[in-house]
C-alpha cells in the first residue's frame, strides 16, 4: 500500500502541535521546579496509532518547538534525543497491544518497558548529552533528571487508557494513514 505523504505529514504535524500545546498550556508543578509535561500523552497516542517514526517525530520535534517558544534551549538537545528514543521504542512495543483481547500481562509488560526506556532516555541519554555539552558532572545531571523520569513515566502510564479507548473507535476517528 502506497503511503499518502501529504496526509502523513499533516498527521505528524498535528501530533507535534498537540505535544507543544499540552506542554505549554497544562502546567502542573509536581516537584520543586519541574512541571508535568502532558505532551507525553500525545507521544504515546501517536506512537500507538501511527508507529515508531511518528512517535519519535512527535516527541523530539515537539520538544524542539516547545523549547524554541519558551526560550529554554539549554536542555533541549538531550530532551529531544531522549524523546526520539522513547518514541521509537514505544511505537514498536505498542504493536502487541493493538490486538483484540490483549491479556493483562501484556499491559504490565508495556508499563515496565515504558519505565525502562524512560529511565534510559532521561537518566542516560539526556544526562549524558547535558554532561557532554555543558561540562556538568554526570551524577549531578542524572540526579536532577530523576524528576523528569518519574513525572514523564507517570504521564505515559496514565495515557494508556486514553489510547485504548481511542483504539476501540479507530476506524471512525483516525483513518489508517501509514
C-alpha positions, 0 to 999 in steps of 0.5 A: 500500500502506497503511503499518502505523504501529504496526509502523513505529514499533516498527521505528524504535524498535528501530533507535534502541535498537540505535544507543544500545546499540552506542554505549554498550556497544562502546567502542573508543578509536581516537584520543586521546579519541574512541571508535568509535561502532558505532551507525553500523552500525545507521544504515546497516542501517536506512537500507538496509532501511527508507529515508531517514526511518528512517535519519535517525530512527535516527541523530539520535534515537539520538544524542539518547538516547545523549547524554541517558544519558551526560550529554554534551549539549554536542555533541549538537545538531550530532551529531544534525543531522549524523546526520539528514543522513547518514541521509537521504542514505544511505537514498536512495543505498542504493536502487541497491544493493538490486538483484540483481547490483549491479556493483562500481562501484556499491559504490565509488560508495556508499563515496565518497558515504558519505565525502562526506556524512560529511565534510559532516555532521561537518566542516560541519554539526556544526562549524558548529552547535558554532561557532554555539552555543558561540562556538568558532572554526570551524577549531578545531571542524572540526579536532577533528571530523576524528576523528569523520569518519574513525572514523564513515566507517570504521564505515559502510564496514565495515557494508556487508557486514553489510547485504548479507548481511542483504539476501540473507535479507530476506524471512525476517528483516525483513518489508517494513514501509514 
